[in-house]
Amino acid sequence: MNALNQIILEGNVVRTPLQKCTPNGKTVCTVPIAVNSKYKNSEGTVTEEVSYFDVDTFGKLAERCAEWCPPGREIRVVGRIKQNRWKDNEGKSHSKVLIIAEHVEFLKLPKRLADEIFNRNKPSTDIAAPAAQNTVAAIKEAIAAASEQEREQLPVF
């Protein structure tokens, strides 16, 4: 039986995700995120701490993350921890902890980023363009409304 290995992280994308294709044709996307936390130290002062993680996504999820995770986007990741270990040419041991995503929720998206994404995916000006533009506007409104509603429904731990 496998030991429990599950993690939930919420943070901001810090760099443009890197999308690759494996030799067998599977899409992989690495999304670098920063997770902020605050705590009181032994002197009683509030200390802020930032941890950086690479989140690996696969398949359709990788394609979606490559498209919808610009730097600055807030995401929530449910996945597992994986540790890669290797030795360099001099025989020195190295290790890196990765997060393998099983689920990614796209949370807050600053307005300037939303406009950038939607302009990038803007439909062409053909006969169906007015209907497509209405659809894009409806999607923008739904995303804005959903992220507000989602925030209000989050459990407090």
N, C-alpha and C positions, 0 to 999 in steps of 0.2 A: 504494500500500500504506500502511496506517495504521501509525504508529509505535507502539511498545509503550506502553501506558498501563494499568497494573494496580497495585492497591494492596491490601494486607492490613492491617487494623487490628484491634486488640483493645482494648476499653475498656468503661467503664461509662456507662450512660444517665444523663444529668444532669437532664433535665426530661421531663415527660410528652410523648410524641410528638404531633406535630400532623398530623392526618389531614385531607385535603382531596379534593375531586373536581374534575377538570379540566372545562372546558366540553364536551369530547367524552365525558365520563362515566368517565374512567379514574381509579382511586383512587391518590393520592399520599400518602405518609406521610414526614415528616421526623423523624428520630430524632437528637437532639443527644447526642453522646458526648464523654467526656474520656478521653484516652490519656495514661497516666503513663509516664515514662522516667527512668532514672537514668544518670548518667555521671560520670567523674572530670574535674574541671576542670584547668586548667594548674597550680594549686597542689596538686593531688592529693586535694582533698576531694570527697566525693560530693555531687553536685548533683541535685536532683529537679526535673523539668520537667513541666508539664502542657500538653497541646495540646487544643484543642476543635475538633470538626468536626461539621458537619451532614451526616447521611447521608440521602439521598433514596432511597426505595423505591417501587416501582410495582406495581399490580395486586394479585394474591393475596398477594404478599410484603408489600405495604404494609398489607393488612388484618391479617395475622398480627403484624406489628411493632406496629401500633396496639394490639393485644390483649395481646401477650406481652412488651412492653418497658417496664415501669414504671421510674421513676427508681430507680437502684441496681443494676439488672440488668446483668450482664456479657454482652457480645456480641462476636462476631468477624465482621467484614465483609470480604468480597472484592468488589472493584469497580474503578471507574476514577475518576480525578480530572477534574473539570470546573471551569473558571474562568468565572464570569459577570462581564462588564464592562459598565458603564453610566456615563452622565454625569448629574449632578443638574441641578436648575433653574438653578444658577449656572454650569454648565459644568465643574464639578469632576469629575474621573474617579474612579471607585470600582471595586473588584473584590472578589470573594468566591470562595473555593475551596470546592467542594462535593465530596462523595463520592457517586457514583451506584452503589448497591449492585446487584450481580448475585446475591449469595448472602449470607445472614445466618445465623449459627449462634447459637442461644440457649444461653449458657453458664450460669455460676452465677446462682442466684436465691436471695437470702437467704430464710430460712424465713418471716419475717413477710410478705414480698412474695408468696411462694407461697401462703400461707394466704389472703391478700387476694384474689389472682386466683381461686383455686379457690372461695372463698366467693361471689365475684361471679358465677361460672359454675355455682353449685350448682343441681342439678336440683330441680324442684318436688316436693312430697310427694304424688305420686300412686301408683298401684299399682306402677309400675316403679321407684319411688324407691330401694328397697333395692339393686336390681341396678345402678342408675345410680351410687349412692353407692359401691358396691364398685368400679365402673369408675373413678371419680374417684380413689379411694384407690390403685388399681393404677397409674394414670397418675402420681400424685404419687411413688410409690415408684420407678417407672421413670425419671422425670426425675431424681430424686436419685441413683439408681444410675448412670444414663448420664453425668451430668456428672462424677461421680467417676472412672468408667472413662475417659471422654474425656480428662480431665486427665492420667491416668497414661500415655496413649498418645501424647501430644503430642510431636513431635520437639523436641530441644533444639538451638537455633542458637547 
